[in-house]
């Protein structure tokens, strides 16, 4: 009985090629969305302002 359970568990361990493909496409889509957000005008302005204030900080 235990041997049958172990054999079944090993047969379903890991992802198939199609699951890797879907995961890769989803990761690329998320990266593209984040890139668009980070390179948008308001975000670039906010980052430049933040870096400028950090570099000009009085100690």
Buried (B, 14 or more C-beta within 10 A) or exposed (E): EEEEEEEEEEEEEEEEEEEEEEEEEEEEEEEEEEEEEEEEEEEEEEEEEEEEEEEEEEE
